[in-house]
Amino acid sequence: MKKLIYALIASLIVVSGLVYANREIKTESSNKVISKTNSSKDKNTELKKWEASPDGIMFNNWKESPAGKKVLESIAKIRKPVKEFNEMEAIVTSLSLPEGSRLGFGIMVKIDGEDYILAFGVEKYEPNNYNLGVEFEQLYSLKVNDKIIIRSRSVSYAPKYAYPIIAGDYVEKEGKILYKREPNKDGC
């Protein structure tokens, strides 16, 4: 009986020592100061440096040009529904993107009289999957002048394109969901 009690006490001492040591390691690592890699001052410095570069100058000139102002005004028209992930009514104007675009699959749409690129990205192909190329299958059924309902979480622009680029997150036609973007599994 004494041996059993001594064994229990010894194991209790060993376990409590391990718990205490583990707590100290966690406390030490949490007390370390985490230094920020880029402060806002550094970011502003980098931004000013980029704006002074040839690419930055070209980009700013584009933003001030009539084409750039038109794109920015078009973005301002849909900023609120995009920010709130609300429905927007659109009419399909073209089943292909402008020539030379590198946005993956997409279509051209008109929302409130303004033209937009509705981009869905590159279709994902999974190895050893017999259903290759079906991610956008229902979107292929769209025709010019179809009325659709879209939702998006983001809109962007680039000097290469004469239209704002809406990320296609959700498309509906006549109450039927044609496309709904799957959330990223990685959390990003």
C-alpha positions, 0 to 999 in steps of 0.5 A: 500500500505504501508503494502505491501511495509513493507512486501516486505522490511521485507521479503527481509531483512530476505532472505538476512540475511539467504543468508549471514548466509549460506555464512558464514557457507560455508566459515568457513567450506572451511577454515578448514584445511583438514589433510591427513590421510596417508602421503607417509611416513606413507604408506612407513612405513606400506609397510616396516612393511608388507614386514617384516611380514611372508606374505610379506616375502612369497610374495617377495620370490614368486616374485623372484622365477622362477614362479613369474618372469614368471608371471611378464614377461607375464604382461610386454608383455601386459602392453601397450595394457592394459594401452591404452585399446587396442585390443588384439588377444587371443585364448581360451585354456580352458573353466574353470579356474585352480582348486581352483580358486575363481575368479568367471567366467573365461576362460584361453586364450593364447596371444602371446604365453603366458597363461593368466586367463581371469576373468569376476567375479561373475555373478550378480543375481537380485531379481525379475528378470526373466532373471537370469544368463544371464550376461555371456550367450554369453561367454558360447558359446565359444569353445577351440581354438576360436580366440577372441579379448579382451580389458581390463583395468587391469591385476593383479597377485597373488602367488596362480595363476601361470598365470596373471589375466586379467580383462575381460572388452570386448570380441569380436568374428568374429566382434560380441560383446560377452561381454562388462562390464557395467561401475559402476553406483557408479562411482568407 
